[in-house]
Amino acid sequence: MNPLFLTRFTATCCLGAGLQPLGAALAGTRSGLAPCRFEDVALDTWIGAVAGIEEQPLPQAWRPFECRNNRLAYLGLGQDGFTAAVAACISRVGAHRVGLFIGTSTSGILQTELAYRRRDPSSGALPADFHYAGTHNTFSAAAFIRQLLGIQGPAAVVSTACSSSAKAFGAAQRMIELGIIDAAVVGGVDSLCLTTLYGFHSLQLTARQPCRPFAAERDGISIGEAAAFVLLEKSAPRAGGSAIALLGVGESNDGYHLSAPHPEGLGARLAMESALGAAGLGAAEVGYVNLHGTGTASNDSAECAAVTRVFGTAMPCSSTKGATGHTLGAAGALEAVICALALRDQLLPGGANTDQVDPALRLNYITSSQAGSFTHAVSNSFGFGGTNCSLAFGRLS
């Protein structure tokens, strides 16, 4: 595929709003996870909540979209000059030539959960001020962001569990390659809700401590929330210096099990090989792999099998979910931004909370952030049902 340049990118998560706190935390191998104090949840687990969302309602003009998920999107879009960069892109190519591709898993489902608490005691009817279309509906985030940014090109939401916003890059790339659009806003937004917290707990997947991907004593995931966005364009920034580009997208679906990964990581391996093929890269040209790395026994083991099959055991790699939590449908976009930062800053991010790597997992797992020298990175995102996506990025002169 032809390179697509990340002319602007931003991310907001439990580490802070925008690139500066994210980059500083990654450099210091710091975690933003904290004991769960969300709503009335009574679970012994840690989460990655974004501070201040409860106190920041949407401006009056956007109240039909009022929900935690869209509040988070609004906060995220306001960082790092992102909206201004999109406006400048629209002025260059036209609003109809810019597309929007967003990944999410639960969208604004929290708004429905809260509405259920206020049902009519006699009829059971939901309150009149509950607006499904602008909140819970999966497309609501795209409808909101499209209007907010003034985008008039194609818009779509991808909802494939934890690979959602990684696969959104693939949707955008195909639209640009076909000549339908010249640029795209790609990203993901997923926010905390009761369904995911209690749902993953019922599957016995939530960790009682901050999650420790690839550690011998790993015991599950820490759920987080995030909003991350990238502006993809066909041309590199005009300013001098290097540029970060999306070079390859690899997707697969092994359909091995509804929630468990293929034990040998078959679909994961196919996705990585496909991404490398699309980018025209050999495995030895990659200098860092951002692992999906959820912190569950089966997922980390399966990914290890796949990664070592493709890259061998010497490839520097880590999971950044110990720092951010597993942000579900936003994880692919968040970790794409992390890879962009890693390439820009020449930083190999360490896996926060993981001190001793499971000796059964023969990986060159980085436990403490360190300086690197590399021009290519791969980011993995794998979801329930065997829906897999790998993205290859490069630092181009």
Secondary structure, DSSP 8 states (H G I E B T S, - for coil): ---EEEEEEEEEETTEESHHHHHHHHHTT----EE--STT---S-EEE--TTGGG----GGGGGG-SHHHHHHHHHHTSTTHHHHHHHHHHHH-GGGEEEEEE-SSTTHHHHHHHHTT--TTT----TT--TTTTTSTTHHHHHHHHHHT--S-EEEE--GGGHHHHHHHHHHHHHHTTS-SEEEEEEEE---HHHHHHHHHTT-B-SSS--TTBTT---B-EE-EEEEEEEESS--SSSS-EEEEEEEEEEE----SSS--TT-HHHHHHHHHHHHHHT--GGG--EEE----S-HHHHHHHHHHHHHHH-S-SEEE--HHHH-B-GGGHHHHHHHHHHHHHHHTEE---TT--SB-TTS--EE-SS-EE---SEEEEEEEEGGGEEEEEEEEEE-
